[in-house]
Amino acid sequence: MDIEKSLFDNLQEFFGFDTFKGDQEAIITNVLNKKDTFVIMPTGGGKSICYQLPALMSQGTAIVISPLIALMKNQVDQLRAFGGSDSIAHFLNSSLTKSDIARVKDDVVSGKTKLLYVAPESLGKEDNIQFLRNITVSFVAVDEAHCISEWGHDFRPEYRKIRQVINGIGAGIPIIALTATATPKVQSDIRKNLQMNDATLFKSSFNRTNLYYEVRPKRDVVKEIVRFIRNNAGKTGIVYCLSRKKVEEIAEVLNINGIKALPYHAGLDAKVRAETQDKFLMEDVEVIVATIAFGMGIDKPDVRFVIHHDIPKSMEGYYQETGRAGRDGGEGVCVAFYSEKDIEKLTKFMKDKPVAEREIGTQILKEVIDYSESAVCRRKQILHYFGESFDETGCNNMCDNCRSTRTYLDAEAPILQVLGFIKEQGDKFDDHHVINVLMGQNNQPVSSYKHDTHPLFGAGKEQGVIYWKSVIRQAELADFIKKDIDHYGLLILTESGSKYLLNPYPMKFVLNKPFEAGESSGTAMGLVNPNDSALDTALLQLLKDLRKKIAKQKSLPPFVIFQDPSLDEMCTHYPITIDELKQIHGVGSGKAVKFGAPFAELIRKYVDDNGIDRPQDLVIKSTANRSALKVSIIQNIDRKIGLDDIASSKGISYEDMLREVESIVNSGTKLNISYFVDEMIDQDRQDEVYEYFLSADIDTVKSALDELGEADYTYEEIQLMRIKFMSELGN
């Protein structure tokens, strides 16, 4: 049989795909050739097909070991839909009745079942071992294989018995181990424990280019989360919390604020958890608020955001949880809230654990702290953790650190001090000890090694702790030093570090910012206080209904009247006069006069009916200088001077110029830029874009570009046409 032809035929027949992703074809061929296979592939990379397709093509039944009932159910449902038969895939776990188990075993024995999903606890039961000895097992797939390692973020002791059980079922059964997250240490543990040192390794890049990473200080965290989700209305997302209590609390606050959310944690009834999962998949709810019990193996491609209310316990956990966003390659925003109080809580959780386990937990947690506090590209840090080198220019500003203004330090001298100390003293000290020496902190470990008399003692006090944390973190990212996680995170001088000591050269490092993060002030039930700038969702709905009604009367798209950010701001400031409306961002004098009266009247009535205490001041958004720039731009456009020439004369970029013009138009000032547009875009293309905005539900430049095609239009052309459209119809 031509394996390649058969592979593609089966891929098309069972899954409806024409091509394989990445290493899928090579992995499947390896499994079909009965070879042990080790797959490290990020979430969304298509791991499941790597064992599902060869199972469907092989004689006998593949055993898939999976840690979660929810994951099994999800995959079995999908396979039954693909295969057109309920017998093609089954699971054996504690949720089944005796009659269910008998039916499953009958289907397996009769050869109808190609994949049998088993929890590791069920696999080890003597009656299941006896049963599996008497069937043809094509291979064993160990999904979420990182659960084997105590260095992994989701260690499960039952996973360490898998090899022993497989040996008890039969000799020579091939294994495919799969995980989305594995540091070099975890990889080594998996190979060793499953006795698959000769397995072919397939390792994909961990870089998820479409994900945006951000870490925020944990202040007013609930209000921040509500605001974020309201600003992303209509998008689905997950909010992760460490405790069940916090899950319930946040879910309640979101619902009270008009966001459809459900809680998910291990303390809920299995039936409730299954229903919650189905509602999320079917988009009956927008947001799931969950502990880490939710999400493993959930194949929802269009999760648009993942928020961590609490910083996770490990980088593996963080990577896997954020990896649930944007699996379809589309937008995926990952925001984590960080505070030192969270770290204190996590440290307290570990204090009653055995010493070895506590030490491992401490080292894993230190990586999360370094990641959160560092000003270096987030993506570079994540990939470094998984043993992958990355040039941060490839981040394309897809993290908060790359987008922010950064302060740099001349790193050559401090690197030499740190590397020299490690070389001289040996690989016996962690980063805290080295920093304590440099800062002149005479604690017991420092004095016991007589480092209080070392020439470097106190030499770095003037620069401060943040400075030295920045240096050591980036020396590690530059591969000059590495942390020995097996031995309490001791710093080891690498070959590259030794070379740098011999032949130093100038380097620039980014200085970490002070991370002043206070704990959330708690969550008040009910609508978040409007004076604190969170949205009054009841008013927002009334304003949207009014906007829709006026838009219909005037035969205009709703966004031409007022855009969503303007309505949002009305819901925090409650303007009740035309003059107050003029101060709302994106309204301005023209729009306030043309459309404002019914909105001001509606808000005034709403405020009176609900006894709302309005903020006394409406913040004026523009400074005097920016106002002067706007006046000058309006005057130059009236004189029909090209926008590129105006930009040049004002010393700003063409992109910034378009943003200024857009801001003027959004505020209600009518500008005639036809003279410039006519030079840039021919009439037929103008008509096409105009037609799009007339009928569009979404008015963004990106949505227009997606619809009309990047091959035919540039971003600036669409932006220009949108400005012309808004000016002519809205002002």
C-alpha positions, 0 to 999 in steps of 0.5 A: 500500500502507498502509505503517503497516498493512504495518509492523505486519503484518510486525512481528507475522508475522516477530518476533511483536511487537504494538507498536514500542519507542520510535522504531522505527516512525519509523526503519523508515518513514524507511528504507523511504522510502529516506532516510539514517538515523542511529540512536543507541539504547542496548543493549537498545533494539531497534536490530536490528529497525530494519534487519531489518524494512525489509530483509524488506519491501524489494525486493532485499538489504540489506547489513549491515556488522558488526564481529564474526563472533559477532554476525553468526552470532547475528543470522543464526540468529535471522532464520532462526528467524523467517523459517523459511528458511535462505536469508533471511539469510546472512553473508560472512566469512573463516570460510566455505569456497569452496563456502559462499560460492558457495551464499550468492551463489546465494541472493542472486542468486536473490532469496531472501536479504533480509539479507547480513551482511558484515565491513568487511574482506570488503566491501572485497574486489574480487570481493565489490564486483564481485558486489554491483554486479550485485545489487539493494541495498535499503540498507546498514546500518552496525552498531556505527557508532562503530567509524568514529571514532578517538574511539570506544572500538572504532576500526577503520580498515576502517570508515573505507573503507565510504563509498568502497566503497558509492560503488563498488557503486552510486549513491544507495544509502541508509544506516542507521548504528546505534550504542549509544554515541556522544558528540557528537564521535563522532556528528560523525565518523560523519556526516562519514565516511559523508557523511550530513550530511543523515541523519535523526537518531533519538537515544534516551535513554541512561538505563537505569533498571533498571541499578545502578552501583557502583565499588569500591576494588580490594582482594582483588578475586578474593575480592570477585568470588567472594563477589558471584557466590556471593551471586547464585547461579543468575544469569548474568553477565559478568566483564570483564578487560583481559588474556587472562591475567587472563581465564584466571586468573579463570575458573579460580578461579571454577570451583575455587570451584564457579561454572560459568564459561568464559573468552572472548578473541580468542586462543581458537580460533574454534570454542571461542569459538562453543561458549562463546557458545552455552553461555552463551546456553543457560545451561550456564554461569553466568558468562563471563569475557572481554576486550572481545571478548565481548558485542557484539551478543549478545542474551541478555536476562537477564544479571543482573550485569556485573563489571569486574575492571579499570576500562575504557579508556573511558566508551563501553566501560564503557557498552556493556559494562554495557549487556549487563545487564538487557536484559529490563528486569529486575535488572542490577547493574554493579560495577567495581573501580578502582585507580590501578595500573590507570590506570598500566597503561593509561597504559603501554599507550599510551606507544608509540603515535603522539602524536595517538593517545596524546593522544586515549587520555589524554583518554578515560581521564581521563573514566573516572578522573573518573567512578570517583573522583567522589561524584556520581550515577553515572547523571548522569555517564554521561548527561552524557558522552553529551550528555544532561542528567539530574536525579540525583533520577531515579536513584532510588538506583540507584547507590552514590553516591546510596545513600551518605552524602555530605559537601557543600561550599559551592561558590560561592566555589571555583567563582568562583575556578576560572571567574575563572581560566579567563576571565582566562587564556583557554581554554589550561589543563586541570584538572591545571594549574588544580589545580596552581596552586591547590595551589601546585605550582610545576612547569615548566608553572606557572612557564613561564606565571608562574602561580607569581606569580598571586594564586591560586597556593597559595590552595587548598592547605588544601582539598586536591586531592580538594576541587578535583577535586570542584569542577572535575568538578561545575562541568563537570556543571553546564555552567559549563565544558566540556573541549575533547577535540580540544585536550588536554582544555583547560577552556573557559568556557561561556555558563552559566559566564560568566553565573554569574560575573556573577550568582553564587548559593549552590551545594552540591557533593558532596565526593569521598571519598578513593579508597584502592584497593590492587591485589589481593593475587593469586589463590591457586588452590583454595578461597579461604581460609575465614578470609578470609570467602569461601565453602567451596562444598563445605560449603555444598552439604552444608548445603543438602542437610541443610536440604532433608532436614530441611525435607522431614521437617518439611513446611516450605520450606527457608528456614524452617529457615535462610536462605541468608545463615546457611548462607553464614556457617556456611561461613566461620566453621565453628560446631561447637557450639550456642553458636557457631551462636547467633552466626551471623547469622539463627540466634539462640538459638531456631533454634539449639536447634530445628534446630542440632544436626545442622548443628553435627555435620555441620560438626564432621565436615567440619572434622575430615575436611578438617583445617580450621583454624577461625577462633578467634572468631565475631563477635557481630553486634549491639551492646548498644544494638541488643540493648536495642532488641530486648528492648524490642520483644519486651516491647511485642509481648507487651503487644500494642502496635501495631508502628506505635505501638512504632516511634513511641515508639522514634523509628524509622520503621515500615519500620525497625521491621519490619526489627527485628522480622524480624531478631528472628524470623530469629534464632529468637525466636517472636513472636505478632503476629497481633493486629496482622496481623489489624487490617491484613490480612483473613483471606482475603488472609492465607491467600493469602500464607500459602499462597504461602510454604508452597509457595515456592522463593524466600522474598523479599518481592519474589518474593511481591509479583511472584506475588500482584500489587502491585495487591492487596498492599503491600510492608509487608503481604507483609513482615508476613505473612512475619514471621508465617509465619516466626515460627509455622513456623520458631521 
